[in-house]
Amino acid sequence: MRLQGTQKTAAITVGTVLVMGALAWASVPFYNWFCRVTGFGGTTGVSTAGADHVLDETIKIRFDGSLDKNMPWTFKPVEREIELKIGETGLAFYEAYNPTDRPVAGQASYNVTPYEAGGFFTKIDCFCFTEQVLQPGERVQMPVTFYVDPEIVEDRDAKYVHTITLSYTFYEIDLPETHAALATEGDTVYNE
C-alpha cells in the first residue's frame, strides 16, 4: 500500500512540474500576442501600408536606443526627435556598429511610451522584424518606417499624447546557422 502512495505522489509531482513548465513556455508567446493585439505595454501595431488619411495636427516622435549589458555593439538613433502630422508616414534611422573582431548577431526588442499610444503607433517596416548580423568593424544605418494612426485623437486617454517615444534595446543572439558555419570555416565572407 505504501508503495502505491509513493508512486501516486511522484506521478502528481511530475505532472505538476510538466504542467507548470508548459504554462511558463506558453506564457511568453501568449503575452506577446496579447500586447500586439491590445497595444498593452507600449507594443506597436504593424501594417503593410500607410494611414488612410493625414490630419493637420502634429505629434513629436522621440527615438531612444540602448543595448543589453552583454551586447558589444554601439547603437543609437541618427535623429533624436522628429515632428510629423498624425497619419503621415515617417522614416527614421538607427545606427549600429560592431567594434569586435567577430560577426555578432542581434535582435531588437522595442516599446512605445506613453503606453496608451502603443496601439496607435504603427510600423510599416522595421529592422526589428528580423535578426541583424554585423561583420567585424561594420557600421550600418537601419530604417524604421511608421505612422501614428489618426484614431489617436478620438481615444479617451491617448488624445492627450503630444510626444511619443520609440525605444529599442538590442540583445546579442546566436549567429544564424549560415553565418555560424561560415565563421567556423574561417571564411571571410559572411554575407549571403
C-alpha distance (Angstrom), angle and dihedral (degrees) to the residues before:
residue distance angle dihedral
M1 . . .
R2 3.78 . .
L3 3.82 92.0 .
Q4 3.81 91.8 55.7
G5 3.82 90.7 51.8
T6 3.79 91.0 51.4
Q7 3.81 91.8 48.4
K8 3.78 90.7 48.1
T9 3.82 91.4 50.5
A10 3.82 90.8 47.8
A11 3.82 91.6 49.2
I12 3.81 91.7 49.4
T13 3.80 90.9 48.0
V14 3.81 93.2 49.3
G15 3.81 90.7 45.7
T16 3.80 91.4 50.2
V17 3.81 91.7 49.7
L18 3.82 91.5 48.9
V19 3.82 92.9 48.6
M20 3.82 91.8 47.2
G21 3.83 90.6 48.5
A22 3.81 91.6 49.7
L23 3.81 91.1 49.1
A24 3.81 91.5 48.9
W25 3.81 91.1 48.3
A26 3.82 92.8 49.0
S27 3.81 95.3 43.9
V28 3.81 96.2 75.2
P29 3.83 96.9 53.4
F30 3.81 90.6 41.2
Y31 3.82 92.0 50.5
N32 3.84 91.0 47.7
W33 3.81 90.3 50.2
F34 3.81 91.3 47.5
C35 3.82 91.8 50.1
R36 3.82 92.9 48.0
V37 3.80 92.5 49.9
T38 3.81 97.1 44.4
G39 3.81 103.0 27.7
F40 3.81 86.6 -124.9
G41 3.78 114.4 160.1
G42 3.80 93.1 19.8
T43 3.79 95.3 -67.3
T44 3.79 111.7 158.9
G45 3.77 132.4 -134.2
V46 3.82 123.3 -113.7
S47 3.80 127.0 -139.3
T48 3.79 137.9 169.0
A49 3.82 93.7 -140.2
G50 3.79 140.6 32.6
A51 3.80 127.8 -94.0
D52 3.81 121.3 -65.9
H53 3.80 93.2 -121.1
V54 3.80 140.7 8.4
L55 3.81 124.1 -131.0
D56 3.81 126.8 -145.0
E57 3.81 88.8 -124.7
T58 3.82 116.5 97.4
I59 3.78 132.4 -146.6
K60 3.82 131.8 -165.5
I61 3.78 119.5 -124.9
R62 3.80 117.6 -160.1
F63 3.79 122.8 -164.2
D64 3.78 127.6 -146.3
G65 3.80 131.3 -179.4
S66 3.78 131.4 -171.5
L67 3.78 139.9 163.1
D68 3.77 134.5 -132.0
K69 3.80 109.2 -109.1
N70 3.84 91.3 -106.8
M71 3.81 96.6 47.8
P72 3.84 109.7 105.9
W73 3.82 96.9 -160.8
T74 3.77 129.0 97.0
F75 3.81 112.5 -126.8
K76 3.80 132.1 180.0
P77 3.80 142.5 144.9
V78 3.80 115.4 -94.7
E79 3.83 89.7 -140.7
R80 3.81 121.4 28.1
E81 3.81 96.5 -153.3
I82 3.79 142.4 8.1
E83 3.78 133.2 -179.3
L84 3.78 121.5 -142.4
K85 3.76 140.2 161.7
I86 3.78 116.9 -89.4
G87 3.81 106.0 -97.2
E88 3.82 93.5 20.9
T89 3.80 116.3 124.5
G90 3.80 111.8 -112.9
L91 3.79 130.4 -162.1
A92 3.79 124.2 -158.4
F93 3.80 133.5 170.9
Y94 3.78 133.4 -144.6
E95 3.79 122.0 -161.5
A96 3.80 122.8 -139.6
Y97 3.79 127.8 -175.6
N98 3.80 130.5 -171.6
P99 3.84 107.8 -152.3
T100 3.83 93.5 177.3
D101 3.80 129.6 98.1
R102 3.82 92.9 -119.5
P103 3.80 136.4 62.9
V104 3.80 111.6 -94.7
A105 3.81 125.8 -162.0
G106 3.78 121.5 -152.2
Q107 3.78 141.0 -179.1
A108 3.79 123.6 -157.6
S109 3.77 124.6 -139.5
Y110 3.78 117.9 -163.4
N111 3.76 146.3 -171.6
V112 3.76 140.4 178.6
T113 3.79 127.6 -131.6
P114 2.91 136.6 -122.6
Y115 3.79 88.0 45.5
E116 3.81 94.3 -139.4
A117 3.82 88.1 65.5
G118 3.82 94.1 55.0
G119 3.78 95.2 88.6
F120 3.82 91.1 52.0
F121 3.80 97.9 47.2
T122 3.80 105.7 89.0
K123 3.81 126.5 -170.3
I124 3.78 119.1 -150.3
D125 3.80 95.6 -178.6
C126 3.78 131.6 -2.7
F127 3.79 141.3 172.1
C128 3.81 85.4 -131.9
F129 3.82 91.4 70.3
T130 3.82 90.8 74.4
E131 3.78 138.5 30.8
Q132 3.79 116.3 -94.8
V133 3.81 126.8 -141.4
L134 3.79 120.0 -163.2
Q135 3.77 121.2 -168.4
P136 3.83 121.9 -137.0
G137 3.81 108.6 -65.5
E138 3.81 93.0 2.2
R139 3.82 119.8 147.2
V140 3.82 120.1 -168.1
Q141 3.77 139.3 175.2
M142 3.79 112.1 -137.3
P143 3.82 120.7 -160.1
V144 3.78 132.3 -141.0
T145 3.82 119.3 -167.8
F146 3.80 116.6 -162.6
Y147 3.80 148.7 144.1
V148 3.78 137.3 -155.9
D149 3.80 110.2 -118.6
P150 3.82 111.3 -117.6
E151 3.82 88.7 -133.6
I152 3.81 86.7 77.9
V153 3.82 88.9 84.7
E154 3.82 90.3 60.0
D155 3.81 97.1 49.1
R156 3.79 116.2 106.3
D157 3.82 94.2 -131.6
A158 3.81 106.0 18.5
K159 3.81 95.7 53.9
Y160 3.82 88.1 79.6
V161 3.81 92.8 57.6
H162 3.82 112.7 108.8
T163 3.82 99.2 162.7
I164 3.80 127.5 42.2
T165 3.80 123.7 -169.4
L166 3.81 119.5 -151.1
S167 3.80 110.4 -159.8
Y168 3.80 129.9 -171.3
T169 3.79 130.5 -171.6
F170 3.81 119.1 -167.7
Y171 3.81 120.1 -146.6
E172 3.77 126.3 -168.6
I173 3.80 112.9 -115.5
D174 3.79 133.5 -178.0
L175 3.79 114.2 -77.1
P176 3.81 112.4 -99.5
E177 3.80 111.3 -101.6
T178 3.80 94.3 -105.9
H179 3.81 91.9 53.3
A180 3.81 94.1 40.5
A181 3.82 91.7 52.0
L182 3.80 91.5 51.4
A183 3.81 91.7 45.9
T184 3.81 92.5 52.4
E185 3.81 91.2 48.7
G186 3.80 89.1 57.9
D187 3.79 90.6 -120.3
T188 3.79 113.8 155.4
V189 3.81 93.4 -148.8
Y190 3.80 108.9 84.9
N191 3.79 102.6 157.7
E192 3.77 120.9 86.8
